[in-house]
Amino acid sequence: GYILPIVMIILYLIHYRLIMGEQKGHIRIHPVQQKDKIGN
């Protein structure tokens, strides 16, 4: 079935978010929001 791949993808996304999201994710999201506010 296709349930197992979905579970593996979710686990991969959670794993990626825990490692990269906490450090680089925040840093990447912040400048984008600042540029958006300045642009508008």
CHARMM internal coordinates of N, CA and C (Angstrom, degrees):
IC EDIT
DIST 1 N 1 CA 1.4626
DIST 1 CA 1 C 1.5138
ANGL 1 N 1 CA 1 C 111.73
DIST 1 C 2 N 1.3016
ANGL 1 CA 1 C 2 N 115.92
DIHE 1 N 1 CA 1 C 2 N -175.19
DIST 2 N 2 CA 1.4607
ANGL 1 C 2 N 2 CA 121.43
DIHE 1 CA 1 C 2 N 2 CA -176.62
DIST 2 CA 2 C 1.5344
ANGL 2 N 2 CA 2 C 111.19
DIHE 1 C 2 N 2 CA 2 C -107.86
DIST 2 C 3 N 1.3493
ANGL 2 CA 2 C 3 N 117.38
DIHE 2 N 2 CA 2 C 3 N 8.54
DIST 3 N 3 CA 1.4660
ANGL 2 C 3 N 3 CA 119.90
DIHE 2 CA 2 C 3 N 3 CA -179.38
DIST 3 CA 3 C 1.5268
ANGL 3 N 3 CA 3 C 109.75
DIHE 2 C 3 N 3 CA 3 C -74.61
DIST 3 C 4 N 1.3275
ANGL 3 CA 3 C 4 N 117.13
DIHE 3 N 3 CA 3 C 4 N -42.44
DIST 4 N 4 CA 1.4629
ANGL 3 C 4 N 4 CA 120.73
DIHE 3 CA 3 C 4 N 4 CA -177.23
DIST 4 CA 4 C 1.5276
ANGL 4 N 4 CA 4 C 112.09
DIHE 3 C 4 N 4 CA 4 C -59.96
DIST 4 C 5 N 1.3330
ANGL 4 CA 4 C 5 N 119.55
DIHE 4 N 4 CA 4 C 5 N -48.54
DIST 5 N 5 CA 1.4756
ANGL 4 C 5 N 5 CA 119.38
DIHE 4 CA 4 C 5 N 5 CA 178.00
DIST 5 CA 5 C 1.5166
ANGL 5 N 5 CA 5 C 112.35
DIHE 4 C 5 N 5 CA 5 C -58.19
DIST 5 C 6 N 1.3278
ANGL 5 CA 5 C 6 N 117.29
DIHE 5 N 5 CA 5 C 6 N -37.37
DIST 6 N 6 CA 1.4701
ANGL 5 C 6 N 6 CA 120.12
DIHE 5 CA 5 C 6 N 6 CA 179.80
DIST 6 CA 6 C 1.5237
ANGL 6 N 6 CA 6 C 109.48
DIHE 5 C 6 N 6 CA 6 C -64.49
DIST 6 C 7 N 1.3365
ANGL 6 CA 6 C 7 N 116.69
DIHE 6 N 6 CA 6 C 7 N -43.43
DIST 7 N 7 CA 1.4611
ANGL 6 C 7 N 7 CA 120.32
DIHE 6 CA 6 C 7 N 7 CA 179.33
DIST 7 CA 7 C 1.5216
ANGL 7 N 7 CA 7 C 109.77
DIHE 6 C 7 N 7 CA 7 C -62.13
DIST 7 C 8 N 1.3198
ANGL 7 CA 7 C 8 N 117.13
DIHE 7 N 7 CA 7 C 8 N -42.52
DIST 8 N 8 CA 1.4650
ANGL 7 C 8 N 8 CA 120.63
DIHE 7 CA 7 C 8 N 8 CA -179.13
DIST 8 CA 8 C 1.5272
ANGL 8 N 8 CA 8 C 110.57
DIHE 7 C 8 N 8 CA 8 C -64.99
DIST 8 C 9 N 1.3318
ANGL 8 CA 8 C 9 N 116.86
DIHE 8 N 8 CA 8 C 9 N -38.63
DIST 9 N 9 CA 1.4664
ANGL 8 C 9 N 9 CA 120.46
DIHE 8 CA 8 C 9 N 9 CA 178.40
DIST 9 CA 9 C 1.5274
ANGL 9 N 9 CA 9 C 109.86
DIHE 8 C 9 N 9 CA 9 C -64.81
DIST 9 C 10 N 1.3376
ANGL 9 CA 9 C 10 N 116.94
DIHE 9 N 9 CA 9 C 10 N -43.52
DIST 10 N 10 CA 1.4687
ANGL 9 C 10 N 10 CA 120.42
DIHE 9 CA 9 C 10 N 10 CA 179.59
DIST 10 CA 10 C 1.5220
ANGL 10 N 10 CA 10 C 109.72
DIHE 9 C 10 N 10 CA 10 C -61.79
DIST 10 C 11 N 1.3407
ANGL 10 CA 10 C 11 N 116.69
DIHE 10 N 10 CA 10 C 11 N -45.34
DIST 11 N 11 CA 1.4632
ANGL 10 C 11 N 11 CA 119.84
DIHE 10 CA 10 C 11 N 11 CA 179.41
DIST 11 CA 11 C 1.5251
ANGL 11 N 11 CA 11 C 110.58
DIHE 10 C 11 N 11 CA 11 C -62.48
DIST 11 C 12 N 1.3266
ANGL 11 CA 11 C 12 N 116.99
DIHE 11 N 11 CA 11 C 12 N -37.70
DIST 12 N 12 CA 1.4670
ANGL 11 C 12 N 12 CA 120.90
DIHE 11 CA 11 C 12 N 12 CA 179.47
DIST 12 CA 12 C 1.5196
ANGL 12 N 12 CA 12 C 110.19
DIHE 11 C 12 N 12 CA 12 C -65.75
DIST 12 C 13 N 1.3397
ANGL 12 CA 12 C 13 N 116.35
DIHE 12 N 12 CA 12 C 13 N -43.38
DIST 13 N 13 CA 1.4661
ANGL 12 C 13 N 13 CA 119.91
DIHE 12 CA 12 C 13 N 13 CA -179.91
DIST 13 CA 13 C 1.5258
ANGL 13 N 13 CA 13 C 110.64
DIHE 12 C 13 N 13 CA 13 C -64.61
DIST 13 C 14 N 1.3303
ANGL 13 CA 13 C 14 N 116.68
DIHE 13 N 13 CA 13 C 14 N -41.84
DIST 14 N 14 CA 1.4709
ANGL 13 C 14 N 14 CA 119.97
DIHE 13 CA 13 C 14 N 14 CA 178.71
DIST 14 CA 14 C 1.5230
ANGL 14 N 14 CA 14 C 109.30
DIHE 13 C 14 N 14 CA 14 C -63.46
DIST 14 C 15 N 1.3349
ANGL 14 CA 14 C 15 N 117.09
DIHE 14 N 14 CA 14 C 15 N -45.03
DIST 15 N 15 CA 1.4645
ANGL 14 C 15 N 15 CA 121.54
DIHE 14 CA 14 C 15 N 15 CA -179.76
DIST 15 CA 15 C 1.5231
ANGL 15 N 15 CA 15 C 110.47
DIHE 14 C 15 N 15 CA 15 C -61.47
DIST 15 C 16 N 1.3396
ANGL 15 CA 15 C 16 N 116.62
DIHE 15 N 15 CA 15 C 16 N -42.00
DIST 16 N 16 CA 1.4687
ANGL 15 C 16 N 16 CA 121.23
DIHE 15 CA 15 C 16 N 16 CA -179.72
DIST 16 CA 16 C 1.5261
ANGL 16 N 16 CA 16 C 110.02
DIHE 15 C 16 N 16 CA 16 C -66.71
DIST 16 C 17 N 1.3377
ANGL 16 CA 16 C 17 N 115.69
DIHE 16 N 16 CA 16 C 17 N -39.80
DIST 17 N 17 CA 1.4678
ANGL 16 C 17 N 17 CA 119.76
DIHE 16 CA 16 C 17 N 17 CA -177.82
DIST 17 CA 17 C 1.5177
ANGL 17 N 17 CA 17 C 110.39
DIHE 16 C 17 N 17 CA 17 C -67.95
DIST 17 C 18 N 1.3286
ANGL 17 CA 17 C 18 N 117.02
DIHE 17 N 17 CA 17 C 18 N -38.55
DIST 18 N 18 CA 1.4655
ANGL 17 C 18 N 18 CA 119.60
DIHE 17 CA 17 C 18 N 18 CA -178.44
DIST 18 CA 18 C 1.5200
ANGL 18 N 18 CA 18 C 110.76
DIHE 17 C 18 N 18 CA 18 C -65.01
DIST 18 C 19 N 1.3371
ANGL 18 CA 18 C 19 N 117.00
DIHE 18 N 18 CA 18 C 19 N -39.55
DIST 19 N 19 CA 1.4743
ANGL 18 C 19 N 19 CA 120.10
DIHE 18 CA 18 C 19 N 19 CA -176.12
DIST 19 CA 19 C 1.5301
ANGL 19 N 19 CA 19 C 110.56
DIHE 18 C 19 N 19 CA 19 C -83.96
DIST 19 C 20 N 1.3415
ANGL 19 CA 19 C 20 N 116.74
DIHE 19 N 19 CA 19 C 20 N -55.35
DIST 20 N 20 CA 1.4597
ANGL 19 C 20 N 20 CA 120.63
DIHE 19 CA 19 C 20 N 20 CA -173.11
DIST 20 CA 20 C 1.5300
ANGL 20 N 20 CA 20 C 111.61
DIHE 19 C 20 N 20 CA 20 C -88.21
DIST 20 C 21 N 1.3306
ANGL 20 CA 20 C 21 N 116.59
DIHE 20 N 20 CA 20 C 21 N -39.85
DIST 21 N 21 CA 1.4648
ANGL 20 C 21 N 21 CA 120.72
DIHE 20 CA 20 C 21 N 21 CA -174.81
DIST 21 CA 21 C 1.5151
ANGL 21 N 21 CA 21 C 112.75
DIHE 20 C 21 N 21 CA 21 C -59.18
DIST 21 C 22 N 1.3385
ANGL 21 CA 21 C 22 N 117.21
DIHE 21 N 21 CA 21 C 22 N -41.08
DIST 22 N 22 CA 1.4637
ANGL 21 C 22 N 22 CA 119.78
DIHE 21 CA 21 C 22 N 22 CA -175.90
DIST 22 CA 22 C 1.5164
ANGL 22 N 22 CA 22 C 110.74
DIHE 21 C 22 N 22 CA 22 C -65.59
DIST 22 C 23 N 1.3476
ANGL 22 CA 22 C 23 N 117.36
DIHE 22 N 22 CA 22 C 23 N -36.56
DIST 23 N 23 CA 1.4555
ANGL 22 C 23 N 23 CA 120.25
DIHE 22 CA 22 C 23 N 23 CA -175.15
DIST 23 CA 23 C 1.5315
ANGL 23 N 23 CA 23 C 111.15
DIHE 22 C 23 N 23 CA 23 C -98.94
DIST 23 C 24 N 1.3302
ANGL 23 CA 23 C 24 N 116.43
DIHE 23 N 23 CA 23 C 24 N -68.14
DIST 24 N 24 CA 1.4612
ANGL 23 C 24 N 24 CA 120.10
DIHE 23 CA 23 C 24 N 24 CA -174.52
DIST 24 CA 24 C 1.5209
ANGL 24 N 24 CA 24 C 111.41
DIHE 23 C 24 N 24 CA 24 C -76.87
DIST 24 C 25 N 1.3412
ANGL 24 CA 24 C 25 N 117.31
DIHE 24 N 24 CA 24 C 25 N -32.25
DIST 25 N 25 CA 1.4592
ANGL 24 C 25 N 25 CA 120.25
DIHE 24 CA 24 C 25 N 25 CA -178.94
DIST 25 CA 25 C 1.5162
ANGL 25 N 25 CA 25 C 111.45
DIHE 24 C 25 N 25 CA 25 C -59.51
DIST 25 C 26 N 1.3322
ANGL 25 CA 25 C 26 N 116.06
DIHE 25 N 25 CA 25 C 26 N -47.88
DIST 26 N 26 CA 1.4583
ANGL 25 C 26 N 26 CA 119.83
DIHE 25 CA 25 C 26 N 26 CA 179.76
DIST 26 CA 26 C 1.5214
ANGL 26 N 26 CA 26 C 110.40
DIHE 25 C 26 N 26 CA 26 C -61.91
DIST 26 C 27 N 1.3284
ANGL 26 CA 26 C 27 N 115.50
DIHE 26 N 26 CA 26 C 27 N -43.27
DIST 27 N 27 CA 1.4700
ANGL 26 C 27 N 27 CA 120.00
DIHE 26 CA 26 C 27 N 27 CA -177.26
DIST 27 CA 27 C 1.5232
ANGL 27 N 27 CA 27 C 109.83
DIHE 26 C 27 N 27 CA 27 C -64.62
DIST 27 C 28 N 1.3238
ANGL 27 CA 27 C 28 N 117.06
DIHE 27 N 27 CA 27 C 28 N -36.56
DIST 28 N 28 CA 1.4682
ANGL 27 C 28 N 28 CA 120.39
DIHE 27 CA 27 C 28 N 28 CA -178.43
DIST 28 CA 28 C 1.5259
ANGL 28 N 28 CA 28 C 110.48
DIHE 27 C 28 N 28 CA 28 C -73.70
DIST 28 C 29 N 1.3391
ANGL 28 CA 28 C 29 N 116.72
DIHE 28 N 28 CA 28 C 29 N -39.98
DIST 29 N 29 CA 1.4688
ANGL 28 C 29 N 29 CA 120.07
DIHE 28 CA 28 C 29 N 29 CA -176.18
DIST 29 CA 29 C 1.5327
ANGL 29 N 29 CA 29 C 110.03
DIHE 28 C 29 N 29 CA 29 C -69.30
DIST 29 C 30 N 1.3209
ANGL 29 CA 29 C 30 N 118.08
DIHE 29 N 29 CA 29 C 30 N -38.15
DIST 30 N 30 CA 1.4645
ANGL 29 C 30 N 30 CA 121.21
DIHE 29 CA 29 C 30 N 30 CA -175.46
DIST 30 CA 30 C 1.5322
ANGL 30 N 30 CA 30 C 112.78
DIHE 29 C 30 N 30 CA 30 C -60.08
DIST 30 C 31 N 1.3462
ANGL 30 CA 30 C 31 N 118.89
DIHE 30 N 30 CA 30 C 31 N -53.39
DIST 31 N 31 CA 1.4698
ANGL 30 C 31 N 31 CA 119.79
DIHE 30 CA 30 C 31 N 31 CA -178.89
DIST 31 CA 31 C 1.5262
ANGL 31 N 31 CA 31 C 111.81
DIHE 30 C 31 N 31 CA 31 C -60.11
DIST 31 C 32 N 1.3281
ANGL 31 CA 31 C 32 N 117.47
DIHE 31 N 31 CA 31 C 32 N -35.50
DIST 32 N 32 CA 1.4664
ANGL 31 C 32 N 32 CA 120.46
DIHE 31 CA 31 C 32 N 32 CA -179.74
DIST 32 CA 32 C 1.5252
ANGL 32 N 32 CA 32 C 109.47
DIHE 31 C 32 N 32 CA 32 C -63.34
DIST 32 C 33 N 1.3401
ANGL 32 CA 32 C 33 N 116.82
DIHE 32 N 32 CA 32 C 33 N -43.39
DIST 33 N 33 CA 1.4655
ANGL 32 C 33 N 33 CA 120.16
DIHE 32 CA 32 C 33 N 33 CA 179.83
DIST 33 CA 33 C 1.5258
ANGL 33 N 33 CA 33 C 110.03
DIHE 32 C 33 N 33 CA 33 C -65.24
DIST 33 C 34 N 1.3362
ANGL 33 CA 33 C 34 N 116.76
DIHE 33 N 33 CA 33 C 34 N -40.13
DIST 34 N 34 CA 1.4611
ANGL 33 C 34 N 34 CA 119.95
DIHE 33 CA 33 C 34 N 34 CA -179.64
DIST 34 CA 34 C 1.5297
ANGL 34 N 34 CA 34 C 110.18
DIHE 33 C 34 N 34 CA 34 C -64.04
DIST 34 C 35 N 1.3246
ANGL 34 CA 34 C 35 N 117.11
DIHE 34 N 34 CA 34 C 35 N -44.36
DIST 35 N 35 CA 1.4630
ANGL 34 C 35 N 35 CA 120.55
DIHE 34 CA 34 C 35 N 35 CA 179.38
DIST 35 CA 35 C 1.5268
ANGL 35 N 35 CA 35 C 110.04
DIHE 34 C 35 N 35 CA 35 C -63.53
DIST 35 C 36 N 1.3499
ANGL 35 CA 35 C 36 N 115.80
DIHE 35 N 35 CA 35 C 36 N -38.68
DIST 36 N 36 CA 1.4618
ANGL 35 C 36 N 36 CA 119.48
DIHE 35 CA 35 C 36 N 36 CA 179.58
DIST 36 CA 36 C 1.5233
ANGL 36 N 36 CA 36 C 109.99
DIHE 35 C 36 N 36 CA 36 C -61.67
DIST 36 C 37 N 1.3345
ANGL 36 CA 36 C 37 N 117.27
DIHE 36 N 36 CA 36 C 37 N -45.12
DIST 37 N 37 CA 1.4660
ANGL 36 C 37 N 37 CA 121.02
DIHE 36 CA 36 C 37 N 37 CA -178.25
DIST 37 CA 37 C 1.5310
ANGL 37 N 37 CA 37 C 110.09
DIHE 36 C 37 N 37 CA 37 C -65.50
DIST 37 C 38 N 1.3233
ANGL 37 CA 37 C 38 N 116.54
DIHE 37 N 37 CA 37 C 38 N -41.81
DIST 38 N 38 CA 1.4664
ANGL 37 C 38 N 38 CA 120.09
DIHE 37 CA 37 C 38 N 38 CA -179.84
DIST 38 CA 38 C 1.5267
ANGL 38 N 38 CA 38 C 110.32
DIHE 37 C 38 N 38 CA 38 C -66.45
DIST 38 C 39 N 1.3394
ANGL 38 CA 38 C 39 N 116.01
DIHE 38 N 38 CA 38 C 39 N -40.18
DIST 39 N 39 CA 1.4677
ANGL 38 C 39 N 39 CA 119.91
DIHE 38 CA 38 C 39 N 39 CA -178.70
DIST 39 CA 39 C 1.5150
ANGL 39 N 39 CA 39 C 111.37
DIHE 38 C 39 N 39 CA 39 C -64.73
DIST 39 C 40 N 1.3390
ANGL 39 CA 39 C 40 N 116.41
DIHE 39 N 39 CA 39 C 40 N -41.62
DIST 40 N 40 CA 1.4586
ANGL 39 C 40 N 40 CA 119.46
DIHE 39 CA 39 C 40 N 40 CA -179.02
DIST 40 CA 40 C 1.5144
ANGL 40 N 40 CA 40 C 109.81
DIHE 39 C 40 N 40 CA 40 C -77.40
END
COOR INIT
IC SEED 1 N 1 CA 1 C
IC BUILD
